[in-house]
Amino acid sequence: MIGLKRIGEMARLMVGQPPYEAYLAHMRQHHPDRAPMGRVEFFRDREEARYGGRNGGKCC
C-alpha cells in the first residue's frame, strides 16, 4: 500500500510542486556555498515560476 507521504509527493508533483527535500539535496550537492530557501520561500518561488505572478494564477 502506498504511504501518505508518497501520496503527498505525488499530489505536489501533479500540481507542479517539486519535493522540497530534493531541492535541499540539490543545493547541498551543487551549491554548498549558498543558503537554501526556506520551505515557504521555496513554495512561493515555484508558484512564481509556474504562474509568473499573474494574480495568484488567475488570468483576469
C-alpha positions in Angstrom: 0.0 0.0 0.0 1.2 3.5 -0.8 2.0 5.6 2.3 0.6 9.0 3.0 4.0 10.6 2.4 4.2 9.2 -1.1 0.6 10.3 -1.9 1.5 13.8 -0.8 4.6 13.8 -3.0 2.5 12.6 -6.0 -0.1 15.2 -5.4 2.5 18.0 -5.2 4.1 16.8 -8.5 0.7 16.7 -10.2 0.4 20.5 -9.5 3.9 21.3 -10.4 5.4 21.4 -7.0 8.7 19.5 -6.8 9.8 18.0 -3.4 11.5 20.4 -1.0 13.8 17.6 0.1 15.0 17.1 -3.4 15.7 20.9 -3.7 17.7 20.7 -0.4 19.7 17.7 -1.6 20.5 19.6 -4.9 21.6 22.7 -3.0 23.9 20.6 -0.8 25.5 18.8 -3.7 25.7 21.6 -6.3 25.7 24.9 -4.3 27.1 24.2 -0.9 28.2 27.8 -0.5 24.7 29.2 -0.9 22.0 29.1 1.8 18.9 27.3 0.6 15.4 28.9 0.6 13.1 28.1 3.5 10.1 25.8 2.8 7.6 28.7 2.4 10.0 30.7 0.2 10.7 27.6 -2.0 6.9 27.1 -2.4 6.4 30.7 -3.4 9.3 30.6 -5.8 8.0 27.5 -7.5 4.5 29.1 -7.8 6.0 32.2 -9.2 7.9 30.2 -11.8 4.8 28.2 -12.7 2.3 31.0 -12.9 4.5 34.1 -13.4 2.9 36.1 -10.6 -0.3 36.6 -12.5 -2.7 37.4 -9.6 -2.1 34.1 -7.9 -2.5 32.1 -11.1 -5.7 33.8 -12.3 -5.6 35.2 -15.9 -8.1 38.0 -15.2 
